[in-house]
């Protein structure tokens, strides 16, 4: 077993999780450490990481008051081995602040396991207040958001466009209803390494079926070459939308994509 062989589903998951929730700290000289602090309820995943790591590491617990809760109990995994840190850094886990700079590794990679690690750390799986199933990932990294959208398009045929929100300047990539169920089933397959609570939620999401009283999903309407021509030559978006019988939002997105090609 080679540490951080990213073709191994377990290490691909672990690396995605560490990219989102792990922190590499540089110390004086050749010293430094990797640390991951998560809610105590998810401590099992840290024990799994410790078993996968052939280097000495420690897990400790602490309780503190935060802005969100009093007596918040967490678990912290710490790894100091220089060789391990070098391997993680080489794969794409930078030292210091990293939220905008992380990117998928440019080596052979078990992609769905890597994405599951990111979602376990920085995403959500479950149901909205209205009972609609979803899978989502919040990230500040353009490379990560693009990778997720590209993967689900190639593997599941799901077309997803995303952009930074104006308030936080992060991407919130969300798949809902049938798309959410498909993503949950694809990423959280039987026996995979994952947070236990999200595995349970993913199984419920994957089993969702559209209720009979809910309107059927709208069929995706493809763009024909003649429609693109009208869209690009029309004086305004509103005129193009009227000629094509499409929404102004749809026309605006399509024209933006055409001009970026």
N, C-alpha and C positions, 0 to 999 in steps of 0.2 A: 504494500500500500504506500503510494507516494503522497506525501502531504501536499494538499491543494492541487491534486490532479483534477482539473475542472471538467473532465469528461466523466468523472465519477459523480453520479447524481447527488451523493451526500455532500461532497466538497463544493459542488456548484451551488447547492442550496446554502451551505454554510457561508460561502463567499458573498452571495447576494445579501444575506442577513448582516454580515459584517460590514459590507459597504454602506448599508443603511444605518445600522445601529452601533457599529464598532468605531473605536477611535484609536488611531496610532499616535502615540506621544513620543516625541524625540527627547532624549535626556542628554546630559553632558557626555562627550566622547562617543563611545559606541553603545551607550545605554539607551533604554527606551522601553516602551511597553504597549501592548494592545489591551484595551479594556472594553468590556461590554456590560452596561448596566440596564437591567430590565425589571419589570414587575416580578415580585417573588412568585406569583402564580405560574409564571412561565419558566421556572428554574430548571425544569426537566430538559429544556433545549440546551442550556449551558452544560449540563452533565453530558449530553450527547456530543457537544463540541469538544469537551475535555477528553472523552473517549476516542474521538477521531484524531486528536492532536497527539503526535508522538513525543512532544516536548512537555516538560514540567509546567503545570499551570495551577492556579488556585481559584476557588469559588468562595466568596464570603457574602455575608448578608448585612444589611444595615436598615435602620428605621429612622426616618426624618420627616419633618414637616415641609410641605411644598405649597405652591400657590393653589394647588388643586385639592389637596387633602392633608389632613393631619395624620401623623404616624404612618406615613406611606412606607411600606416594606419593599425593599428591592434586593436583587441578587446581582453580584458583580463577578464576572470572569476576567481574570488577568493572566496574560501570557507575556513573558519577558524575553524569551529566547531570540537572539539576534538573527539566527538563520530563519526562523519562522517569520519574523517581522520582514525580513528581506524578501521572502517568497510572496508574502501578502502585498507588499509594496510594489513588487515587480508585476503582479497580476492586476494591479489597478486600485489598491487601497492607499490613498495618499496620507502623508502625515499632516496633522493639523486640520483646519476647516476643509470640508470636502463636499458639502451638499450640492454645489453647482458643478463641480469638476469631475465627479465620479462618472464612469462610463463602463459599458459592458466590456469584459476582457477580450482582447484580440487574439485569442487562441481557441482551439477546439473546445467547445463548451456545451454542457447539457443545459440547453436554454430554458426549458420549462421549470427545471429545478432551481436555476438561478433566479428566475422571475418569482417563483414561489417564496424564495428567501427574502427578496425585496418586499413583497406584499406582506409576509408575516411580520416584518419589521416596521414598514412604513405604509402599510395599506390596511384595508378592511374587507371583511367578507361577512355577509349577513343579509338582513332584510330591513328596508326602510320602515318608517312609522306606518306607511300605508300597506305594508306587507309585500313589497316588491323586492325580489332578490337582486343582489348586486355584488360585484367584486371591484375594488378600486385601489389605486395607488397614488399617493401624493409624493411628488419629487420636485426638487429644484433643478434637476439635471435634464437638459434637453436631450442628451444622448440616451438616457435611460427611458424617458417618456417615448421617444421615437422608436427605440428598440422594442418596447412592449407593444406599441401599435403595429409595428411591422410583423412581429411574431404572430399576433392573433390574426392578422390578415392572411399571412401565408399558411398558418396551420389550421385556422378555423373559418376563414373566409369572412372575417368581421372587419368592416371598414370603419376606422376610427380616426378622426382628426382631433388634435388637441392643441391648446395654446395656454400660455401663462395667464392666470387670473389677475385682474387689475389690483386686487387688494393685497395679496401676499406675494405676487410674482412667482408662484409655483404652478406646476401642472397637476391637475386632479383628473386622472384618467379613470373613467368609470364605465363599467359594463353592466347593463341592467336587463331584467326580464330574461328572455331566451339567451341573449348574449352573455349575461352574467352566469346563467346556469352552465353554458358551454365552457366558459373560461374556468369556472370552479371545477368542473369534471376533468378538464384537461390538465390543470395545474396540480390539483390535489387527488392524485390517483392512489389506489389502495397500496398501503405499505410504505408510502413516501415519508421522508423526514419532514416534520412540520410541527408547529405549535399545536398542541392537542386541541385547544379550544377552537382554533381556526379550521382544523381538520373536520371537527364536528359540524361547524357552521357551513363549511364548504359542501359537505355531504347533503345537508338540508337544502342548500341553494341548488346543487346539481340535480336534485330530485324534483324541483319545482316544475309544475305544469300550468300553463295559462288557464285560468278559470273560464268556464263557459260564458259567464256574464261579461267578460272583458273583451273589448273589441280586438279583432285579429291584428297582428303587426302589419304595418304598411310595407308593401313591396318596394324594394329599392329600384329606382328608375335610373337606368344608365344614360350616359350622355352620348348622343350621336355626333359625328363630325359636323353635320350641317348646323346642329345646335351650338356647337362651339364657335362656329363661324359667325352666327348671329350674335352670340354673346360678346365676342371680341370686337364686332363692328358697330354694335348699338351705341347711340350717344350716351345713354344712361342705363344704370342697372334696372331702374323701374320699367323702362321701355323694353329692355330685353326680357324681363320677367313676364310682362304682359304678352309679348309675342310668343314666348315659349310655354306659357301656362305653368310657370314654376314660381316658387317664392323668391323674393328679393334676396333673402339670406342664402338660399341655395345657389343663386346666380353669382352672388358676391364671392362665395367660397370657391366655386368652380373657376371663376375668372382669375382669382388669386393663384389657384393651383396651376392654371395654364400659363400664367405669366412667370411663374417660378420654375417652370420646366427648362 
